[in-house]
């Protein structure tokens, strides 16, 4: 391809990327279109530079940095892009036998990843007949004093559950993290109150800093009320997180029902499904 054609296709790829970014961050309701345009730009760049390993690796590395540091909710896509860049460099510098051995390890790792995702996906739905005496709402990030999108979706799931099961009591669980001006429990409490959930139906657990502590401390509140949590608890969380949350509860001697929060933006959700495989691996190895 001559220089003029290369420049023309570069400009087209750049224009597609600019339009994709504008649609993604400045236009509401653009749906999947920005991702289609971004993918088209990436295909053009790969086609242009597939013979130039350094430029191709640089494209993936630049994409990795943007996904990891410039946008929220795409960090694991960024790690994947960085991994692809590393494979491109490895293909250039490793001998053929070493690169083949590396690819065997990559295939084994991918196979393990698929195995881990099976129970995650299988449990990513609300259980049948989830009605229980208590609903534990697992915390998520708070931006200042406002719920993050992930937390808000969990609260929407909790609100729907509380309306369907009017005798159930919510336990909102989560302490204060970096960059937060209120505890996660307080932010969730305030959101539910604003959506007309009666104060007497909300209990706050505001010390937990992990899912394990969310459950331990919430079970403690239930026992302090003279109840036993086993068989009387439902857990609302993001769908990708339910398998791990229910497994942790089981490790603490409590069988809990799972309630899936509403689905979010598809690529962001898939990002968290990727991340969850590592969380589940930690659970399997260390038990928490």
Secondary structure, DSSP 4 states (H G I P E B T S, - for coil): --HHHHHHHHHHHHHHHHHHHHHHHHSTT-TTHHHHHHHHHHHHHHHHHTT-HHHHHHHHHHHHHHHHHTSTT-HHHHHHHHHHHHHHHHHHHS-HHHHHHHHHHHHHHHHHHHHHHHHHHHTSSPPTT---SEEEEE---EEBTEE-HHHHHHHHHHHHHHHH-TT-EEEEE----TTBSS-HHHHHHHHHHHTT--GGGEEEE----SHHHHHHHHHHHHHHTT---TTSEEEEE-GGGHHHHHHHHHHTT--EEEEEPPP--HHHHHHHHHHHHHHHHHHHHH--
